[in-house]
């Protein structure tokens, strides 16, 4: 084999090797597209839920605090104050909301075990105390669900002391609509509220930067 022939054979060999590398690269890229990422990388989180995706888009209601803004069914509210409640190993939060017209509502947020949110409207004096297995308010009958006593910490402006206890008694109508009695302190009068359950997509959170949001405050009237 002369020099020219050897050179030609070597060049052809290099071309074949380069073609093999190119085919391998194309195949690897195609495989990565099918699996959703580089080799060895997880395709997705098998424990990720619809609520996780909603939190990424709408904010996490579990992080709501005084000073934040929350949009509920296209109406905006400011979070005036927050109660963090605990009973044994169970905990939940209630947020006092102000709307643009000066109205006040409460938003409760808890995991039971799924995320549950209820918008509460305080009723005027109803002349009924909790305790019976069934009672009637506003022409609707409610059945007792649960009752107890919880410790609370007050943040922002709630009208309550920085810490204390609350007694509660929860009822529900036949269609599941909630009714709740709450009394703060041992001698506090019962306050009654009706609840409207919210879907996760009906709530959007706009967090605000507030250094004092998590600082317990005194009673604010």
Phi, psi and omega in degrees: 000122181281178184295320182295319180294318179298321180295318181295318179297319180295320181295318179297321179297319179296319179297318180297318180296318179297320179297321178297318178297317180298316178298319180295320180295314179299318180296320180295317178297319178296321179294322179295321178297322180290326183267353175087009179175182179297158179302130180093346180275144180293142179290321180185166180277112182293345181261001180289138184244172176298323178297324178299316179294321178296321179298322180295328183268325190245359184088155184265115180299337181289347179257006182300142184208166178304138181098339178286162172249143179225134178254121181238115180052046175071015173245132184266141178226150170262141178275108183279320181202164183223137171251128174253117187247147180216134175226106186063235178268008184255140180218153177201172181231152174228133185241130176275121185250142173247135173257179186294340181264005179087005177286155182233134177226164175243139175243119177261142181227124178208165176244123190221050350278345178283159180294127178233132178232136180226132176264120188255137174245124181286134179268152172293176181308124183255349178070022180228135175256150179287163178141311180297154178295329176222149175209165182236130178221129179061031179080005179244145178261139181234145179248140181297138178247305182200160178211163180174194180222134182230154171271146179228154169239130183258131178239144180073215183248103180244348186084007182241165176295162181301325177220159179172195179233156178225134171266144180218156175213117185257139177234168176212142175281175182299330180271007178092355181297128186273151173225136184224138171253135176223142176222121184266124185083164184292332184251009182291149179280156180285131172251138187243138178218146173257145185245150176236113182290139184249141171276150183305325183285352180270000186233132176229135184254136175238091183295144176242150178276107179225116184292330186260011186297327184260018180264122178300144182237167176280182181295132177237119184282000000 
